Every structure is written in structure tokens, then in C-alpha cells.
Amino acid sequence: MTEPLFELGQVVMTRTAQLALDKRGQLHIVQTMLNRHALGDWGDLDKEDIQANNAALRDGDRLLSAYQFDDGFKVWIITEADRSATTVLLPEDY
């Protein structure tokens, strides 16, 4: 495995994300999504958001990944600019 590009800090998940992933039987993939996020695999972002993340790696800004399932269900992962915390959430939690 490649080294992470940044520290995740304290990892937390919103209650709605936890319940939705558990209901879907997909709570087990959260670690995979976190690993992808830390490695710079931003998931299903448009070109502008990918460029913003790549700049944020250099500039120390907030990082966002978005992972979409085949049925359209989405999960976001946001790492704070100071890298103190990473949150797994649903778009509607934001």
C-alpha cells in the first residue's frame, strides 16, 4: 500500500451516515473509503473539485472526497484544513 498523503486526525461519522450505511449493509466499507481518501483517490468529484483538493494538499486547506454507489447513494468524507479531524457524512448532513 502507498503511504497516505496526509493525516486523517480523529475520524468521526455522523449518525445519519452510520445508520444509512448500516441499513444498506455497507458499514464495513468505510475503512476502504477512508484509505482511498488518504491516498488522494477523491472518488466521484468533478475536475474542478479534484484540482481544488490537489491544491489543498499543498496549501493546507480542507479536503473533500465523494463516493457514489451504483444506485446513486453518496457518502462524503471531509478532512479539516488543520488535519485534526475527518468526518464521514452524507451530503444532506453538510
Residue, then its C-alpha position, 0 to 999 in steps of 0.5 A: m500500500t502507498e503511504p497516505l498523503f496526509e493525516l486523517g486526525q480523529v475520524v468521526m461519522t455522523r449518525t445519519a451516515q452510520l445508520a444509512l450505511d448500516k441499513r444498506g449493509q455497507l458499514h464495513i466499507v468505510q475503512t476502504m473509503l477512508n484509505r482511498h481518501a488518504l491516498g488522494d483517490w477523491g472518488d466521484l468529484d468533478k475536475e474542478d473539485i479534484q484540482a481544488n483538493n490537489a491544491a489543498l494538499r499543498d496549501g493546507d486547506r480542507l479536503l473533500s472526497a465523494y463516493q457514489f454507489d451504483d444506485g446513486f447513494k453518496v457518502w462524503i468524507i471531509t478532512e479539516a484544513d488543520r488535519s485534526a479531524t475527518t468526518v464521514l457524512l452524507p451530503e444532506d448532513y453538510 
